[in-house]
Amino acid sequence: SYELTQPPSVSVSPGQTARITCSGDALPQQYAYWYQQKPGQAPVVVIYKDSERPSGIPERFSGSSSGTTVTLTISGVQAEDEADYYCQSADSSGTSWVFGTGTKVTVL
Amino acid sequence: QVQLVQSGAEVKKPGASVKVSCKASGYTFTNYGITWVRQAPGQGLEWMGWISTYSTHRNYAQRLEGRVTMTTDTSTSTAYMELRSLRSDDTALYYCARGERQVGFDYWGQGTLVTVSS
């Protein structure tokens, strides 16, 4: 089955930049989405269609794509950004969706 | 405002079935599909499947194929997810979410805890 691979954890100091990668063979053909999940809460989409930001999501969140890797960048990280982040995309057929393994972002 | 309200927590025995509901409001139900996602305790998100609310199209995760059925009732703007032959590793928080490729899964229900225990 199709898999998306993320680093388990990323640590960053306040005001610095956090970058979270997500790798998958079908990413050149399929859109990627990014979700933030805080403890005890449902996930929230922070990036859709590789690099689009929903209304209400701070501008410090951005997404990019290059080949088989997509990246979520959080510029000027704030304490409130500490959360688990998941990428999500589809397999090459576009019929089966999958979430990445998840990355815990810790703000030092 | 868009809301997805799910049914309450369930406790089931191994081998039983569970049916979780997800009632949508605040938007036109048939404009967006519904996806189901589950999260086992302390684990990541697992996509279970997606159902169209405007056609007969539905896709299920391969590992759940044969045990899961997703349906919708457009008259009440409600989606349902039934999981059969429950096992202990089906214990999880089950979420519904509004979903389309154009926006991702942009609104989520509050989650329904399903516990499978003898």
HADDOCK unambig.tbl for C-alpha pairs under 7 A between the chains (distance, minus, plus):
assign (segid A and resid 33 and name CA) (segid B and resid 104 and name CA) 6.51 0.50 0.50
assign (segid A and resid 42 and name CA) (segid B and resid 108 and name CA) 6.59 0.50 0.50
assign (segid A and resid 42 and name CA) (segid B and resid 110 and name CA) 6.53 0.50 0.50
assign (segid A and resid 45 and name CA) (segid B and resid 105 and name CA) 6.71 0.50 0.50
assign (segid A and resid 45 and name CA) (segid B and resid 106 and name CA) 5.91 0.50 0.50
assign (segid A and resid 48 and name CA) (segid B and resid 103 and name CA) 5.96 0.50 0.50
assign (segid A and resid 48 and name CA) (segid B and resid 104 and name CA) 5.78 0.50 0.50
assign (segid A and resid 49 and name CA) (segid B and resid 102 and name CA) 6.96 0.50 0.50
assign (segid A and resid 95 and name CA) (segid B and resid 59 and name CA) 6.41 0.50 0.50
assign (segid A and resid 96 and name CA) (segid B and resid 59 and name CA) 6.80 0.50 0.50
assign (segid A and resid 96 and name CA) (segid B and resid 61 and name CA) 6.44 0.50 0.50
assign (segid A and resid 97 and name CA) (segid B and resid 47 and name CA) 6.46 0.50 0.50
assign (segid A and resid 98 and name CA) (segid B and resid 47 and name CA) 5.77 0.50 0.50
assign (segid A and resid 99 and name CA) (segid B and resid 45 and name CA) 6.30 0.50 0.50
assign (segid A and resid 99 and name CA) (segid B and resid 46 and name CA) 6.36 0.50 0.50
assign (segid A and resid 99 and name CA) (segid B and resid 47 and name CA) 6.65 0.50 0.50
assign (segid A and resid 101 and name CA) (segid B and resid 44 and name CA) 6.45 0.50 0.50
assign (segid A and resid 102 and name CA) (segid B and resid 44 and name CA) 6.36 0.50 0.50
